[in-house]
Amino acid sequence: MTGEEYMERLRIVRRDIRLLMEQIARDTVLAQGVTAIRYDADRVQTSPVADRMADIVARITEKTDTLYDRVTLLQGLEEEARKKLLCLEVEHERVLVYRYFDEMTWADIATQMDYSEKHVFKLHTKALTELDPLVEDTNNTKIEY
């Protein structure tokens, strides 16, 4: 695993967390719009009765459990990555923290560090190269999805 692949894992897990949160929010809105089944009225049934509320609640519960697992995974990955980043030169550490932890754009990183974007790209490349040997022992670690 390269330094870039190692750091990219953080962004992937964060993206998954955001998507799960959006899905939970959408399902919550759906659940709020579900009406109760009326058992006192006569009705003609042409298809099996589906308990829509139970299905939505089950989806929300499943996604919430997955979200919890992803957040726990992210915390572990961030803790491990921060330890490795402390071994880098300060500027290299900063550019990687801005990019992968704070999810800043290249322009924002350049502004924050008071460099040109071109210089930030070079720093980023050097930082990942410096990180490569530190993540060699992580090659056997896999993310379970």
N, C-alpha and C positions, 0 to 999 in steps of 0.2 A: 504494500500500500504506500502510495506517495503522500507527501505532506498535503498536497491539494485534495486528494481523495479523503484524507483524514479530516481535514477542516470542513470539507463539503458535507460530511455526515451531519454536522450541526445544522446546516441550512436545510437539509432534507427533513430532518426530524422536526425542526421548527415549522416548516411548510406543512407537514402532516398535522401538527398540532393546530395550526390555523384552520386548515380544512375541516378537521374534526369539530372544532368550535363553531364554524359556520354551519356545518350539517346539524349539529345539536340545536343551534338557534333556529334553523329552518323547521326542524321537527317539532320544536317547542311551539312555534307559531301554528303549525298544523294541528297539534294537540289542542290548542286553545280554540280552534275552529270546529272541532269535532262535536257533533250534537249527540246527546244520549239516545239510546235505542228506546223507542216507546213500546212497552209491552202491553199497554192497555188498548191499543188500536188494532183493528183487523187489518191484515195486509196480505197481499199475494206475494209469494216468494218464488222467484224464478232462478235464483242462484243461492248458494250457501251463504248463511249469515257470517259476515266477517266482523270480528270485534276490532274495529279500526283503532279505537283508543288503545287497546291492549297492544296492538302491533306497533303503534307509534311509541308507546312507553317502553316496549321491549327494545326498539331501535335506539331510543335515547339512552337507555341503560347500557346497552352494548357499546355504543359509541363513547359513553362516559367512562366505562371501564378501559377501553382502548386509549382514550385520552389520558387517563391516569398513568397507564403503562408508558405512553410516549413521553409524558412530562418527567417521569422517573428516569427513563432512559436519557433524556436530554440533560437532566441534572448530573447524571454520572458522566456523560460524555464531556460536558462543560468542565467539570471538576478535573477530569483526566487531562483535558486539553490545556487548561490553565496551568497545570503543573509543568507540562512540556513547554509551554510558551515562556515560562519564567527562565528557561535555559537559553533563550534567544537574545540577540542584541535588542536593546530597548526599542529602537525604531521599528525593527522587524516585528517585535511583539505588538506594538501599537497598531501597525497597519493590519495585522491579522485579527486583532481584537475588534478594531473598527469594522472590518469587512465581515467577519463571521459571527461575532457575538452581537455587535450593535447593528449589524446589517445595513451599514451605511453605503451610499453610492460612492463611486470613484470620485466624483466631483466633491462630495461632502468630505471625504477622507482628505483630499488634497487641500481643501479649505481649512479643515481642522488642523492638519499638520503643517500648513503654510508652505506647501510644495505645489509644483505643477502636477497635473494628472499623469503625465509621462513619467515623472520621477516616482510617483506613487506606484505605477505599474512595475517599474524596475525594483522598487523596494519590496513589493509583493512577491515578485519572482524570486528575489534573493531570500526573502523570509521563508518561502515554501521550500527552497533548496536547502536552507539551513535546518528546516524542520524534518526533512526526509530521513536522516539517520536516527532521529529521535522516535520516529514512528515505525521503524522496522520491526520492533518487537510487538507491534499491534497488528501485524499482518494476519495473524491467526484469529483475531477477534472479528466476529461477524455481528451485524445488526439483524436481529430477528424481527420480521414484520408479520 
